[in-house]
Amino acid sequence: MAADIERWWDDQQARKKGRQDKCQTKRVFTSEAEARAHAAADRAQFGDRFTPYRCDLCGDWHLTRSAT
C-alpha cells in the first residue's frame, strides 16, 4: 500500500514537472485582453484559431489551439 502511494506521488510530481516545462516555453500574457489581442493578430496572420486561457501553474495567460 505505501509503495502504491509513493508511486502515485512520484507520477503526480513527474506530470507536474512536465506541465511546468511546457508552461515555460509558451508565450506569456499578463491579461486576458492582451492574450485576446495576440490571438486575433495570430488568426489574421496565420489563419489559426487561438483561445486564451489562464494557466493554473503560473497564473498568467497563454494561447491554445484546442477548445477549452
N, C-alpha and C positions, 0 to 999 in steps of 0.2 A: 504493500500500500504506500509506504513512504517513497519507494523508488518510483512509483507511478506519479505521485505528486511532484517529485523532483523533476522527472522527465517532462511533465506538463509545464512546469515553471520554466524550465530551460527552453522549451519550444516557444512559449509566450515571449520570453526575452529575445530570442532569435528573430521572431516575427516583428517585434517592436523595433529592433535594430535595423532590420531590412526596410521597414517603413520610414524610419528616421533617415536612413541613407538616401532613399528615394526623395524624401522631402527636401533634402539639402541640394538636390540637383535641379529642382524646379524653380521657375520664376516666382518671385515673392511680391505680393501687392499688399499694401498696408490697409486698404479699404475695399469694400465690395464695389464701390463706384469706380475706383482705379482698375480693378480686375475686369469689370464690365467694359470699360473703355478699351482696354487692351484686347479683350475678346472680340469686340466689334471691329477693331483695326485688323486683327488676325483674320477674321472672317472675310473682310474686304480684300485683304492681300492674298490669302491662301485658299479661301473658299471653305475652310473648315469651320465647324460649329463648336465653339468652346463654351463651357459653362463654368462660371466661377464657383468656388466652394471654400468655406472656412476650414482650414486644416486643424484637426483635433490634436495634432502633435505640437505645432509651433504657434497656432493661434492666428497666423496670417492667412492671406487668401492666395489660392493657386487656381489654375485653369485645368479643366479636364475635357476630354472629347466625349466621355461617356455621360449618360444622363444620371443625374444624382437624385 
